[in-house]
Amino acid sequence: SDILVYDRSGKPFLLIECKAMGIQLDEKVLTQAAQYNFILQAPYVAITNGIHLIAYCIDYQANTFEFLQEIPQLP
């Protein structure tokens, strides 16, 4: 991953994957970020190419994710 933000207790909170401006944020890029996060298990992931941003929250117990309108703030 390019950037990893930790919460106040030191656990991974937000993984950010940065791509070049010419790279489309497609399923391949989402899969790559998910693979990086597999071990870290940060609850939030964001992907950007400097122009567009995709952010989502992962529920590991339900094995689901939800796209977000913005990057979450630390609690």
ZAVORO-26303 format. One line per field, with one value per atom (N, C-alpha, C): x, y, z; atom name; residue in three letters. Coordinates in steps of 0.02 Angstrom, whole numbers, plus 50000, padded with zeros to 5 digits. Example, Ala and Ser with C-alpha at 12.3 -4.5 7.8 and 13.67 -1.06 7.14 Angstrom:
<fitors>
X: 50660, 50615, 50660, 50642, 50684, 50645
Y: 49716, 49775, 49835, 49888, 49947, 50002
Z: 50390, 50390, 50390, 50354, 50357, 50394
a: N, CA, C, N, CA, C
r: ALA, ALA, ALA, SER, SER, SER
</fitors>
This chain:
<fitors>
X: 50042, 50000, 50044, 50015, 50054, 50051, 49991, 49983, 49941, 49962, 49924, 49915, 49853, 49836, 49815, 49844, 49828, 49780, 49739, 49694, 49735, 49702, 49737, 49764, 49739, 49765, 49819, 49836, 49891, 49869, 49804, 49780, 49769, 49779, 49765, 49693, 49685, 49619, 49600, 49647, 49633, 49692, 49682, 49733, 49718, 49768, 49759, 49806, 49779, 49817, 49816, 49874, 49880, 49903, 49868, 49884, 49901, 49933, 49949, 49884, 49886, 49825, 49795, 49835, 49809, 49779, 49784, 49759, 49685, 49644, 49573, 49563, 49517, 49501, 49449, 49472, 49428, 49431, 49400, 49397, 49467, 49512, 49580, 49615, 49606, 49636, 49603, 49538, 49502, 49527, 49537, 49562, 49632, 49674, 49742, 49742, 49702, 49698, 49671, 49622, 49594, 49647, 49689, 49743, 49793, 49810, 49855, 49824, 49759, 49725, 49707, 49716, 49696, 49728, 49792, 49827, 49816, 49818, 49810, 49740, 49691, 49620, 49600, 49622, 49597, 49523, 49482, 49410, 49392, 49438, 49425, 49480, 49461, 49508, 49489, 49540, 49529, 49578, 49555, 49596, 49588, 49645, 49641, 49692, 49675, 49723, 49737, 49722, 49733, 49676, 49632, 49574, 49510, 49507, 49449, 49469, 49419, 49430, 49373, 49392, 49343, 49361, 49312, 49323, 49269, 49288, 49238, 49256, 49205, 49210, 49200, 49238, 49234, 49207, 49158, 49132, 49159, 49211, 49244, 49201, 49159, 49117, 49063, 49033, 48980, 49008, 49074, 49107, 49075, 49063, 49032, 49071, 49056, 49085, 49033, 49044, 48998, 49038, 49021, 49055, 49035, 49083, 49073, 49077, 49045, 49047, 49111, 49143, 49203, 49246, 49308, 49353, 49332, 49328, 49306, 49360, 49339, 49386, 49400, 49458, 49474, 49425, 49403, 49356, 49392
Y: 49941, 50000, 50062, 50117, 50179, 50218, 50219, 50255, 50211, 50207, 50171, 50216, 50230, 50272, 50227, 50239, 50200, 50239, 50203, 50236, 50254, 50283, 50308, 50251, 50191, 50134, 50095, 50120, 50089, 50035, 50026, 49976, 50008, 49971, 49999, 50023, 50084, 50116, 50127, 50152, 50170, 50154, 50113, 50098, 50140, 50175, 50217, 50193, 50178, 50158, 50216, 50240, 50297, 50272, 50292, 50275, 50337, 50329, 50385, 50411, 50475, 50507, 50470, 50438, 50404, 50335, 50311, 50245, 50250, 50209, 50207, 50168, 50191, 50156, 50103, 50046, 49992, 49933, 49880, 49820, 49792, 49797, 49772, 49811, 49877, 49919, 49905, 49896, 49880, 49813, 49765, 49699, 49704, 49744, 49754, 49783, 49834, 49864, 49814, 49774, 49723, 49672, 49654, 49606, 49636, 49699, 49732, 49733, 49742, 49749, 49682, 49627, 49562, 49547, 49560, 49546, 49602, 49665, 49722, 49728, 49714, 49717, 49785, 49838, 49905, 49908, 49939, 49941, 49987, 50031, 50078, 50074, 50079, 50079, 50136, 50171, 50223, 50214, 50228, 50223, 50289, 50317, 50379, 50380, 50417, 50431, 50505, 50541, 50612, 50653, 50621, 50654, 50626, 50560, 50525, 50489, 50477, 50442, 50392, 50332, 50281, 50262, 50264, 50244, 50195, 50146, 50098, 50072, 50048, 50020, 49944, 49907, 49834, 49806, 49763, 49726, 49655, 49640, 49574, 49517, 49529, 49476, 49457, 49506, 49492, 49479, 49491, 49482, 49526, 49590, 49638, 49703, 49747, 49813, 49863, 49926, 49979, 50039, 50064, 50123, 50184, 50230, 50290, 50352, 50405, 50469, 50508, 50493, 50529, 50484, 50504, 50468, 50482, 50430, 50440, 50474, 50508, 50538, 50488, 50495, 50453, 50467, 50415, 50426, 50458
Z: 50000, 50000, 50000, 49980, 49978, 50044, 50075, 50138, 50184, 50247, 50297, 50357, 50374, 50431, 50489, 50547, 50606, 50650, 50688, 50735, 50798, 50846, 50906, 50950, 50939, 50977, 50939, 50879, 50841, 50792, 50783, 50735, 50667, 50612, 50546, 50541, 50515, 50510, 50437, 50397, 50328, 50284, 50235, 50185, 50123, 50098, 50038, 49984, 49926, 49867, 49818, 49799, 49752, 49684, 49633, 49564, 49524, 49468, 49424, 49394, 49373, 49346, 49287, 49247, 49188, 49202, 49263, 49281, 49301, 49270, 49287, 49352, 49393, 49455, 49440, 49418, 49397, 49446, 49427, 49470, 49484, 49436, 49446, 49502, 49503, 49555, 49623, 49623, 49686, 49714, 49670, 49691, 49720, 49688, 49713, 49784, 49796, 49862, 49913, 49892, 49937, 49956, 49909, 49924, 49974, 49965, 50013, 50083, 50085, 50149, 50181, 50146, 50171, 50239, 50246, 50309, 50359, 50336, 50380, 50410, 50369, 50387, 50416, 50382, 50399, 50382, 50422, 50408, 50349, 50330, 50276, 50224, 50161, 50105, 50058, 50033, 49984, 49926, 49867, 49807, 49769, 49748, 49711, 49654, 49602, 49548, 49545, 49598, 49602, 49575, 49537, 49508, 49539, 49541, 49568, 49632, 49674, 49737, 49747, 49766, 49786, 49857, 49902, 49971, 49991, 50031, 50054, 50123, 50157, 50224, 50218, 50255, 50252, 50318, 50314, 50372, 50365, 50403, 50396, 50422, 50471, 50498, 50448, 50415, 50366, 50297, 50288, 50223, 50169, 50187, 50141, 50142, 50095, 50095, 50071, 50089, 50070, 50045, 49986, 49960, 50001, 50011, 50051, 50008, 50030, 49995, 50010, 50067, 50087, 50132, 50140, 50185, 50257, 50298, 50367, 50409, 50462, 50510, 50565, 50595, 50652, 50708, 50743, 50799, 50858
a: N, CA, C, N, CA, C, N, CA, C, N, CA, C, N, CA, C, N, CA, C, N, CA, C, N, CA, C, N, CA, C, N, CA, C, N, CA, C, N, CA, C, N, CA, C, N, CA, C, N, CA, C, N, CA, C, N, CA, C, N, CA, C, N, CA, C, N, CA, C, N, CA, C, N, CA, C, N, CA, C, N, CA, C, N, CA, C, N, CA, C, N, CA, C, N, CA, C, N, CA, C, N, CA, C, N, CA, C, N, CA, C, N, CA, C, N, CA, C, N, CA, C, N, CA, C, N, CA, C, N, CA, C, N, CA, C, N, CA, C, N, CA, C, N, CA, C, N, CA, C, N, CA, C, N, CA, C, N, CA, C, N, CA, C, N, CA, C, N, CA, C, N, CA, C, N, CA, C, N, CA, C, N, CA, C, N, CA, C, N, CA, C, N, CA, C, N, CA, C, N, CA, C, N, CA, C, N, CA, C, N, CA, C, N, CA, C, N, CA, C, N, CA, C, N, CA, C, N, CA, C, N, CA, C, N, CA, C, N, CA, C, N, CA, C, N, CA, C, N, CA, C, N, CA, C, N, CA, C, N, CA, C
r: SER, SER, SER, ASP, ASP, ASP, ILE, ILE, ILE, LEU, LEU, LEU, VAL, VAL, VAL, TYR, TYR, TYR, ASP, ASP, ASP, ARG, ARG, ARG, SER, SER, SER, GLY, GLY, GLY, LYS, LYS, LYS, PRO, PRO, PRO, PHE, PHE, PHE, LEU, LEU, LEU, LEU, LEU, LEU, ILE, ILE, ILE, GLU, GLU, GLU, CYS, CYS, CYS, LYS, LYS, LYS, ALA, ALA, ALA, MET, MET, MET, GLY, GLY, GLY, ILE, ILE, ILE, GLN, GLN, GLN, LEU, LEU, LEU, ASP, ASP, ASP, GLU, GLU, GLU, LYS, LYS, LYS, VAL, VAL, VAL, LEU, LEU, LEU, THR, THR, THR, GLN, GLN, GLN, ALA, ALA, ALA, ALA, ALA, ALA, GLN, GLN, GLN, TYR, TYR, TYR, ASN, ASN, ASN, PHE, PHE, PHE, ILE, ILE, ILE, LEU, LEU, LEU, GLN, GLN, GLN, ALA, ALA, ALA, PRO, PRO, PRO, TYR, TYR, TYR, VAL, VAL, VAL, ALA, ALA, ALA, ILE, ILE, ILE, THR, THR, THR, ASN, ASN, ASN, GLY, GLY, GLY, ILE, ILE, ILE, HIS, HIS, HIS, LEU, LEU, LEU, ILE, ILE, ILE, ALA, ALA, ALA, TYR, TYR, TYR, CYS, CYS, CYS, ILE, ILE, ILE, ASP, ASP, ASP, TYR, TYR, TYR, GLN, GLN, GLN, ALA, ALA, ALA, ASN, ASN, ASN, THR, THR, THR, PHE, PHE, PHE, GLU, GLU, GLU, PHE, PHE, PHE, LEU, LEU, LEU, GLN, GLN, GLN, GLU, GLU, GLU, ILE, ILE, ILE, PRO, PRO, PRO, GLN, GLN, GLN, LEU, LEU, LEU, PRO, PRO, PRO
</fitors>
